[in-house]
Every structure is written in structure tokens, then in C-alpha cells.
């Protein structure tokens, strides 16, 4: 099955500007993410960085990374993937966020195998939340899904599922690896941000609001997304310990 891994990367992050090119233990976040992907698929032709900035384009060129320039008007990483899909041919597009420097390659392999086995579906990763701090963190999207079908019911930055006393009982977080068929991407790009997507700032919600089903895949959850400055310290600690 023909698939491509797309890594959206932009410099204008509101929470952490210049994020893809920030060095952690001497190596850029984007380069670490790319190398994790490459260790999973072993083929650099399967990976494309999608950016809207000449600085990232030049960085990729210097490091022999396939890269495509996309519009500066893209509202989300998935919109950037849509532009790549319009310029390339594949049955499945795998979206790996550019801020996953310690991505578990086994997680990526699992998503690729699942998606290429049935390329008609949209997929997203999830993992169990292990502590109260992550449960209440607005930087970690929480997922609620049907336990039998694994179909996504809702995703939120709020602490869900919740209860009357707002205690942490059990919850699951999004792991930012997605897989989409080309038709779903075409529908996604045909509209601007939907209502719930805009409120939550979670792009997967656009698919739900457009009537698509999203199937959740259980992953390790070992990765550490770099969203805010304190995440850099978390990644440094992880790298030093591993």
C-alpha cells in the first residue's frame, strides 16, 4: 500500500516560537522527529516535511530531508497535509507532528500497518494518562471513545471524562500520529475551522463535525510533545536517561 509520512512544521508557534529549530542536547526538534520517523520506515522517500517558512525549507534541504513549501494561510497541521496531498499521490497520509523529538518508532509502525490494512478510515493514536497533572493540563488533549468500536466520541483540552467531584479516575490522551485517506483530506480542506475545533483548538474535531468517524489506535504514549518551554526540560531528561 502506498503511503507517505507528512511532518508539518512552522516557526510561528504562539506558545513556543521557532520550535522546530530549537536544539535539544545539540540537535533540532524537527531533526530528531524526522530521524525517529526514519528509524521506523527506513526509507527517506516516504517522509516529507511540510512548511511555510524558507528557514525550515533551507534546514531540510541542508539535511537531505524531502520538503515541500505550503501556504502561509494553513490554519492547522492537517491543512498543511492537505496541501501536500494535492501535490502527491498516495493511498494513505500519515501525519506526525513536527514537535515529537522522542516519538516511539513502534507507535508509528503500528499506525502505518493499521492504516494501510484499511486505508478507507481516519485513525488517531491514544494512550492512558498516568497522573493527575497530565489529566488537568490544557496542553494535553484528552480523548473519549467507544470501548467496543474504538471510535472517537470527543476530544478536549478539558479534563474528561469527569465526575461531580472533579477527581482523576481514569483518562486517555491523544498521541499525535494520524492517518487519513485522500478523500477525507479533501473534505477537511474544503471548509475553514469548524465551531468545536475553533473552541478547543484540536483539528481532529473538524472531521467529527463533518460527519467522519475517527478510529483510535492504542499506542505506547512514550513520546513527549514539545508545546511549551518546560517540555524541553522533559525531553532533555528523557534523552539523558535513555
QUIWORA-V778458 format. One record per residue. N is the residue number from 1. PHI is phi in degrees with one decimal (* if undefined). D_CENTER is the distance of its C-alpha to the mean C-alpha in Angstrom with 2 decimals. Layout:
BEGIN
n-><N & N>
phi-><PHI & PHI>
d_center-><D_CENTER & D_CENTER>
END
This chain:
BEGIN
n-><1 & 2 & 3 & 4 & 5 & 6 & 7 & 8 & 9 & 10 & 11 & 12 & 13 & 14 & 15 & 16 & 17 & 18 & 19 & 20 & 21 & 22 & 23 & 24 & 25 & 26 & 27 & 28 & 29 & 30 & 31 & 32 & 33 & 34 & 35 & 36 & 37 & 38 & 39 & 40 & 41 & 42 & 43 & 44 & 45 & 46 & 47 & 48 & 49 & 50 & 51 & 52 & 53 & 54 & 55 & 56 & 57 & 58 & 59 & 60 & 61 & 62 & 63 & 64 & 65 & 66 & 67 & 68 & 69 & 70 & 71 & 72 & 73 & 74 & 75 & 76 & 77 & 78 & 79 & 80 & 81 & 82 & 83 & 84 & 85 & 86 & 87 & 88 & 89 & 90 & 91 & 92 & 93 & 94 & 95 & 96 & 97 & 98 & 99 & 100 & 101 & 102 & 103 & 104 & 105 & 106 & 107 & 108 & 109 & 110 & 111 & 112 & 113 & 114 & 115 & 116 & 117 & 118 & 119 & 120 & 121 & 122 & 123 & 124 & 125 & 126 & 127 & 128 & 129 & 130 & 131 & 132 & 133 & 134 & 135 & 136 & 137 & 138 & 139 & 140 & 141 & 142 & 143 & 144 & 145 & 146 & 147 & 148 & 149 & 150 & 151 & 152 & 153 & 154 & 155 & 156 & 157 & 158 & 159 & 160 & 161 & 162 & 163 & 164 & 165 & 166 & 167 & 168 & 169 & 170 & 171 & 172 & 173 & 174 & 175 & 176 & 177 & 178 & 179 & 180 & 181 & 182 & 183 & 184 & 185 & 186 & 187 & 188 & 189 & 190 & 191 & 192 & 193 & 194 & 195 & 196 & 197 & 198 & 199 & 200 & 201 & 202 & 203 & 204 & 205 & 206 & 207 & 208 & 209 & 210 & 211 & 212 & 213 & 214 & 215 & 216 & 217 & 218 & 219 & 220 & 221 & 222 & 223 & 224 & 225 & 226 & 227 & 228 & 229 & 230 & 231 & 232 & 233 & 234 & 235 & 236 & 237 & 238 & 239 & 240 & 241 & 242>
phi-><* & -82.1 & -137.3 & -133.5 & -99.4 & -112.1 & -113.1 & -70.3 & -146.3 & -135.7 & -91.0 & -90.2 & -73.4 & -70.2 & -87.9 & -152.5 & -57.4 & 65.6 & -51.8 & -59.8 & -103.1 & -69.2 & -88.4 & -121.6 & 51.4 & 85.5 & -136.0 & -63.4 & -55.8 & -63.8 & -65.0 & -63.3 & -62.3 & -58.9 & -65.7 & -66.0 & -65.1 & -63.4 & -67.3 & -85.1 & -103.6 & 63.6 & -136.8 & -63.3 & -70.5 & -85.0 & -121.9 & -132.5 & -87.5 & -112.0 & -138.4 & -121.5 & -126.4 & -61.3 & -66.6 & -71.9 & -57.3 & -64.4 & -60.3 & -64.5 & -60.0 & -67.7 & -104.9 & 56.2 & -106.7 & -59.7 & -147.0 & -126.4 & -82.9 & -120.0 & -68.2 & -74.3 & -87.8 & -60.3 & -85.5 & -142.8 & -62.4 & -67.0 & -60.9 & -68.8 & -62.8 & -58.3 & -64.7 & -64.6 & -61.3 & -71.4 & -106.3 & -133.6 & -121.7 & -158.1 & -84.0 & -135.4 & -115.4 & -101.7 & -101.3 & -114.8 & -59.4 & -75.0 & -113.2 & -117.1 & -69.1 & -121.7 & -51.4 & -81.1 & -57.0 & -64.7 & -64.2 & -64.2 & -59.0 & -63.7 & -65.0 & -60.7 & -62.6 & -65.2 & -69.1 & -75.5 & -71.3 & -139.9 & -76.9 & -84.3 & -105.0 & -96.9 & -128.1 & -146.4 & -89.3 & -146.1 & -151.7 & -71.9 & -84.0 & -101.7 & -147.2 & -64.1 & -61.6 & -68.6 & -61.5 & -93.7 & -72.9 & -73.4 & -83.6 & -116.4 & -65.3 & -99.0 & -118.9 & -125.5 & -141.5 & -68.8 & -65.2 & -88.3 & -89.7 & 64.3 & -81.2 & -64.9 & -96.0 & -164.9 & -136.0 & -151.1 & -80.8 & -74.5 & -79.6 & -129.4 & -68.9 & -120.7 & -148.3 & -62.7 & -97.5 & 58.3 & -83.1 & -83.6 & -105.5 & -157.8 & -163.0 & -133.2 & -109.5 & -75.1 & -106.3 & -79.0 & -125.5 & -120.9 & -137.1 & -136.4 & -78.0 & -61.6 & -62.7 & -66.6 & -65.3 & -62.2 & -66.9 & -59.2 & -78.0 & -79.0 & -130.4 & -83.7 & -53.3 & -82.3 & -60.2 & -68.0 & -58.6 & -66.2 & -66.7 & -83.8 & 58.2 & -131.6 & -69.5 & -60.0 & -62.2 & -62.2 & -62.9 & -61.9 & -69.4 & -88.8 & 96.5 & -83.3 & -94.2 & -123.4 & -93.0 & -91.0 & -115.7 & -71.9 & -124.2 & -69.2 & 75.4 & -74.9 & -68.0 & -128.2 & -73.1 & -95.2 & -110.3 & -133.8 & -52.6 & -65.9 & -68.3 & -61.1 & -63.6 & -63.0 & -67.1 & -58.8 & -62.5 & -60.0 & -65.1 & -68.1 & -87.3 & -122.7>
d_center-><21.29 & 19.91 & 16.16 & 14.14 & 10.95 & 9.70 & 8.33 & 8.66 & 10.82 & 13.32 & 16.09 & 16.86 & 14.67 & 17.06 & 16.46 & 16.44 & 17.91 & 17.69 & 14.72 & 13.68 & 17.37 & 18.25 & 19.89 & 19.51 & 22.54 & 23.39 & 20.23 & 17.62 & 14.06 & 12.92 & 15.59 & 14.71 & 11.12 & 12.89 & 15.61 & 13.60 & 12.31 & 15.93 & 17.38 & 15.81 & 16.95 & 19.89 & 19.97 & 18.93 & 19.65 & 16.66 & 14.19 & 14.07 & 12.87 & 12.94 & 14.58 & 17.32 & 19.18 & 22.03 & 21.53 & 18.14 & 19.66 & 22.65 & 20.81 & 19.08 & 22.50 & 24.22 & 22.00 & 22.33 & 18.69 & 18.40 & 17.36 & 17.82 & 18.75 & 17.38 & 18.91 & 18.91 & 19.04 & 15.43 & 14.43 & 10.63 & 8.01 & 8.71 & 12.31 & 12.03 & 10.92 & 13.92 & 16.17 & 15.48 & 16.19 & 19.42 & 20.47 & 19.75 & 20.71 & 18.62 & 18.62 & 14.96 & 11.92 & 8.94 & 5.73 & 4.48 & 3.80 & 7.58 & 8.35 & 8.12 & 11.85 & 12.88 & 10.34 & 12.69 & 13.59 & 15.10 & 11.94 & 10.75 & 14.36 & 14.52 & 11.81 & 13.59 & 16.92 & 16.28 & 14.96 & 17.74 & 20.25 & 19.73 & 17.96 & 19.10 & 16.49 & 13.00 & 11.04 & 8.41 & 8.75 & 11.01 & 13.44 & 16.64 & 17.13 & 20.03 & 21.56 & 22.72 & 21.21 & 17.57 & 18.73 & 20.09 & 17.50 & 16.17 & 13.22 & 11.94 & 11.27 & 13.71 & 13.96 & 17.32 & 17.98 & 21.16 & 22.18 & 23.98 & 21.82 & 18.41 & 17.74 & 15.72 & 18.34 & 16.56 & 13.76 & 14.94 & 14.96 & 18.50 & 19.83 & 19.90 & 21.76 & 24.60 & 28.42 & 31.59 & 31.72 & 28.02 & 27.98 & 25.00 & 25.76 & 22.59 & 19.02 & 15.54 & 12.17 & 8.72 & 6.86 & 3.07 & 4.34 & 6.02 & 9.49 & 11.89 & 15.57 & 16.95 & 19.03 & 16.28 & 14.70 & 18.28 & 18.80 & 15.68 & 16.94 & 20.44 & 20.08 & 19.01 & 17.12 & 18.61 & 20.44 & 18.31 & 15.10 & 17.18 & 18.53 & 15.48 & 13.16 & 10.49 & 9.85 & 9.79 & 13.32 & 14.52 & 14.54 & 16.55 & 18.82 & 19.48 & 20.61 & 18.03 & 17.38 & 14.04 & 14.69 & 13.13 & 13.17 & 14.40 & 12.87 & 14.41 & 12.35 & 13.82 & 11.04 & 11.48 & 9.03 & 11.42 & 11.89 & 15.69 & 18.56 & 19.25 & 15.97 & 17.52 & 20.42 & 18.41 & 16.93 & 20.49 & 21.99 & 19.74 & 20.59 & 24.21 & 24.48 & 22.95>
END
